[in-house]
Every structure is written in C-alpha cells, then in structure tokens.
Amino acid sequence: MLLIASVGSIEDKGQKLTIFSRRLIEMKETTESLLEKLPEALLREKANFIRRDVIRVAVANGAGHIAPSLSCVDILTVLYYKAMNLSRDPLWENRDRLVFSKAHGCYSLYAILADRGYVTQQDWETFYRGSLLSGCAERRVEHGLEAGCGSLGHGLPIATGMAFGARLQRMNHQVYCIVGDGEMQEGSNWEALQFAVKHQLTNLAIVIDNNKLQAMDFLDNILTVKGRKDDLRLKLEAFGCLVEECDGHDIKTIATILDRWRTRRSTFLAPQALVAHTIKGYGLLCMENIPKFHFRLPSEEELKMGNRYE
C-alpha cells in the first residue's frame, strides 16, 4: 500500500494523527480503485456480451448448466455494472457482497468476474476443465466468490448472517442474494427470512430468479399451487419482507428498483425481495422454457435455431 512512507514520517506527532493520515490515504486509494459503473444505456450491450460468452465457453467445455445460467444474466449485469459498490481489490472491506445461492447457474457470474478482472480470462476459458472455477460456485473471496452454495438452500441463510454481521460491526455495505425459485422450497430459506425480518436487516436485498422451472420440470407440477402466479410474493409478504416484482430481463426496471432500495434504505424496516420473472435459457431460442435443458448441451443444429443477442 502507499501509506507506509506517509505514516512513518508523522509517527512523532502522535498516534491520533497517524491513524487519521492512514485513513485519508486509504480513502484516496479506495476512491481511485473503485470499479467503474456503466451508464444504463450500455447495460443491455454488456448483458448480451455476457450471454454470448457464457454460451461460447460452456459449449466448448461441455458444461451443461447453461439454461439456469442464462435466466439471471440481466440481474447479474445490473448488480455488477450498476448497483454494487466494488473495488479492483475483491477483499476491500467496504465492498457490497453478493451471495449467489443458485450456484449451479454460475456460468454468467464467472463470465462477469472474468470481465471485471476478479478471475483471469484463462481460468474462465478453462472452467469445468481443471481451473479454479468448478461446475458449482465455491467460496473464493479473493476472486469475488463470497460463498459456496452447491447444496441449495444455503445461500440466503449465509447472506442473512453477513447482513447481521455488518449490522453488528456498524458497516454500511449492502448484501445481495440471488436465489432460485425452486430453491425457495427449502425450509432453511424461510428460517433465514424470519431472522432477517425480526432483526430488521434492511441491508439485505434478495433477488429471486423466478424462471418457473426447477431441474427437469415446472414448479406448478411440483410444489407450487397450479395457477397461483403470485405464490412467492404472497409468501414473502406474509413473512414480512418488502416485496416488488418485475420482468427479470428488463434491465432498466431492475436498475431502478435496486437504486430506489439503496437510496431509501434508512426508511425501511425489513429486508427487500424482488421476484424477477425470468425465462430459463433466455437468449437461446432452442433452450427457452424447455425443461430438458436444465443440464443438457445444445447440438449444432439446435444452436442454428437462433438467439436474442446478435
């Protein structure tokens, strides 16, 4: 760090001045190293770049969880290029945290971390084939991965603990958690929500990737009451969350909601939850809303059916 010489030169003037000087220098360094945020007009272009990159690398490496990775591209793009406060140093103490709970759909997260410089392009290009990036996201904080969540139902409890810890330490960063809609059948999520609401963790923002599919079938055929389209919203409101819904591929609306939550956080009394209505496999026409593509590679003929990002 740059503070060594300056601190040494003022040590004889007392400990308080030393600490003050250290903080000023650290503040300057942090400001200079913050990751640039994109203007809203460029977010769609960035999201399409991530989609192309995910499909290219995943198909080349034989990685099957493409569909669940595509449904959350627009959500992640808004978070990493607009909403979250991040530094070039992934260990920066005041960074916003993202817990990616639906960890099998991590390919789009990997692509973004590579684009942001948290993992090398080589590690991204060789993921699933021996690099430090595995098929499900594992905790590697030094590379921007805050938690390992291969077993579903763990991410939201972890994020709740992070938000509570930040409250205890009087830190001001935001904790985000992306959860799958099928994953919300796990009871551990609802236990975490009870805790978060009880302790008024307004620094916790939850985004549910509501693509209406889990593994190889539709939620309506498993535990969601058929035809009850507002099922998640009703449950989240009943538990005491501040809930909003939107099109999960409408980047402008997602950005507006997350910005409003941050600016009004001091007026809230509960964690926020966004039910983002998405399409599994969004971007590849052969894959969209097709259950069999949960863990299946598209063929060359299927890829020729077209896409939404060119």
PyMOL commands that set and color helices and strands:
alter all, ss='L'
color gray80, all
select helices_A, chain A and resi 3-9+11-13+15-33+40-61+67-70+73-83+103-105+107-116+121-125+141-143+155-168+182-185+187-198+219-221+231-239+251-263+265-267+291-295+300-303
alter helices_A, ss='H'
color red, helices_A
select strands_A, chain A and resi 97-100+175-180+204-210+213-214+217-218+242-247+272-277
alter strands_A, ss='S'
color yellow, strands_A
deselect
rebuild
show_as cartoon
